[in-house]
Amino acid sequence: MTQQAPRPKAIATVQVDTAEVIVTEWRFAPGAETGHHLHGHDYVVVPMTDGMLLLETPEGEKHAPLVAGRSYFRKAGVEHNVVNACDHEVVFIETELK
């Protein structure tokens, strides 16, 4: 069995962290991933680029298209690993509501 090379890590830059919110810029090189995580807060994502994300979830793999400027909201409790599934950098801003 051939072992797969580890994926590069997405780069997270916290821009704001207050009692109310955490705002993080996420930058994903092609193939980069966040690592498996569970969201402890409701959150809003604002894509800065178009792209396609692969979401590795407990229910299986899903694909999620990103459209620059088209925001979306998710409730706390989302569990996944997020992977850039395209051949260019993907960037989004995530705002977690505390």
VMD Tcl script that draws the C-alpha trace (Angstrom):
set ca {
  {0.00 0.00 0.00}
  {1.42 3.39 -1.03}
  {1.32 6.10 1.60}
  {-0.05 9.45 0.44}
  {2.10 12.54 1.00}
  {0.71 14.87 3.67}
  {-1.29 17.80 2.39}
  {-0.03 21.35 2.97}
  {-1.84 23.29 5.71}
  {-4.11 26.24 4.97}
  {-2.86 29.53 6.43}
  {-5.15 31.11 9.03}
  {-4.60 34.75 10.00}
  {-6.76 36.06 12.84}
  {-7.66 39.66 12.03}
  {-10.08 40.40 14.90}
  {-10.65 38.60 18.20}
  {-13.05 40.30 20.62}
  {-15.64 39.20 23.16}
  {-18.19 39.16 20.31}
  {-16.43 37.74 17.21}
  {-13.35 36.10 15.74}
  {-12.53 37.13 12.15}
  {-10.01 34.90 10.36}
  {-8.60 35.08 6.83}
  {-8.05 31.59 5.40}
  {-5.65 31.05 2.48}
  {-5.48 27.65 0.79}
  {-2.81 26.73 -1.74}
  {-3.97 24.03 -4.18}
  {-4.57 20.86 -2.14}
  {-4.13 22.61 1.25}
  {-6.34 21.61 4.17}
  {-7.50 22.98 7.53}
  {-7.23 19.68 9.35}
  {-10.24 18.03 10.98}
  {-12.11 20.39 13.31}
  {-15.44 21.03 15.03}
  {-16.93 24.54 14.92}
  {-17.79 25.73 18.42}
  {-19.54 28.91 17.22}
  {-22.05 29.93 14.56}
  {-20.09 31.42 11.65}
  {-20.29 33.34 8.37}
  {-17.92 32.74 5.45}
  {-17.25 35.41 2.82}
  {-15.37 33.95 -0.17}
  {-12.78 36.32 -1.64}
  {-12.12 34.05 -4.63}
  {-14.08 31.56 -6.69}
  {-13.16 27.94 -6.16}
  {-14.18 24.45 -5.10}
  {-13.75 23.02 -1.63}
  {-13.73 19.35 -0.69}
  {-15.36 18.82 2.71}
  {-14.37 15.60 4.45}
  {-17.20 15.04 6.95}
  {-18.30 12.18 9.22}
  {-21.09 11.60 6.64}
  {-18.62 11.36 3.74}
  {-17.07 13.69 1.19}
  {-18.96 16.69 -0.18}
  {-18.01 19.41 -2.65}
  {-18.82 23.05 -1.93}
  {-18.42 25.69 -4.65}
  {-17.25 29.14 -3.56}
  {-18.32 32.29 -5.40}
  {-16.40 35.47 -4.58}
  {-18.58 37.79 -2.51}
  {-21.40 35.25 -1.97}
  {-21.52 34.71 1.81}
  {-22.99 31.76 3.66}
  {-23.89 30.99 7.29}
  {-23.47 27.77 9.30}
  {-24.53 26.87 12.85}
  {-22.09 25.70 15.52}
  {-21.42 21.96 15.51}
  {-20.22 21.60 11.90}
  {-17.44 19.00 11.81}
  {-15.13 18.63 8.81}
  {-11.74 18.93 7.15}
  {-11.74 21.60 4.42}
  {-9.50 20.99 1.37}
  {-8.87 23.24 -1.64}
  {-9.97 21.03 -4.53}
  {-8.90 23.38 -7.34}
  {-5.63 24.32 -9.05}
  {-5.41 27.90 -7.73}
  {-5.31 29.60 -4.34}
  {-8.65 29.94 -2.53}
  {-9.22 32.68 0.06}
  {-12.14 33.35 2.38}
  {-12.93 35.35 5.49}
  {-14.59 33.48 8.35}
  {-16.44 35.39 11.09}
  {-17.28 33.32 14.17}
  {-20.04 34.70 16.41}
  {-19.23 34.16 20.10}
}
mol new
graphics top color blue
foreach p $ca { graphics top sphere $p radius 0.5 }
foreach p [lrange $ca 0 end-1] q [lrange $ca 1 end] { graphics top cylinder $p $q radius 0.2 }
display resetview
